[in-house]
Amino acid sequence: IACASTFTIGIIGGSGLDDPDILEGRTERYVDTPYGKPSDALILGKIKNVECVLLARHGRQHTIMPSNVNYQANIWAMKEEGCTHLLVTTACGSLREEIQPGDIVIIDQFIDRTTKRAQTLYDGRHTSPPGVCHIPMAEPFCNRTREVLVEVARSLGVKCHVRGAMVSIEGPRFSSRAESLMFRQWGADVINMTTVPEVVLAKEAGLCYASIAMATDYDCWKEHEEAVSSRFRWEDGKTTELRQL
């Protein structure tokens, strides 16, 4: 994947994909960063003798909404822990007929529709790196890492789309139908709430970043399909699904 002789793989788990049991010999480490605390403890361990660091993007109890994720702290913590690569997961809505619920998309581009999020580590605070960073973003994701993910998906017989453009919206609400149709016209293939600024900050930090997106629904553009209609609330130690009326 890269020229380094050793790898440490950072895994940022999205909704439902942050199970620490995937790691062998795991330990927890709570850290602080110049940007505050990450979403949760870093879980250190190994997969097939490869050093890994797992972080739950929304916290292990899924209590942090997308706008409030401390993306700066998450990326900084992974970098400081020695990660060379970031493999992240995200649930998403499909904006294309051919991307069916359950399909995997190894995204290669993004469209940013967020409005409230810090998108640089060089933000001028006295604890941050000095200066300004105008990072190129023509190729946001690490293509070699993406190729490896595609190869693995194919070897496992997983239905995988080898590229796709993700539109990231602010949330926590879902799109209106007019917005969903507009995003299709723009050329977006899938939609979520977390790719930006995570990929931008990872590129600034020099990390090889690749995202595995799993389509869960057709957003709300597709006629004769039930529009995405559920959300979740963590309350009294359990997740409650709320249906929109």
GILINDA-V246086 format. One record per run of one state. SS is the DSSP state (alpha for helix, beta for strand, coil for the rest). FROM is the first residue (numbers start at 1). LEN is the number of residues. If there is no record, write none. Layout:
ss from len
SS FROM LEN
SS FROM LEN
This chain:
ss from len
coil 1 7
beta 8 6
coil 14 6
alpha 20 3
coil 23 1
beta 24 6
coil 30 3
beta 33 1
coil 34 2
beta 36 1
coil 37 5
beta 42 6
coil 48 2
beta 50 7
coil 57 9
alpha 66 3
coil 69 2
alpha 71 10
coil 81 4
beta 85 10
coil 95 9
beta 104 3
coil 107 2
beta 109 5
coil 114 29
alpha 143 13
coil 156 4
beta 160 2
coil 162 3
beta 165 5
coil 170 7
alpha 177 10
coil 187 3
beta 190 3
coil 193 2
alpha 195 10
coil 205 3
beta 208 10
coil 218 12
beta 230 6
coil 236 2
beta 238 6
coil 244 2
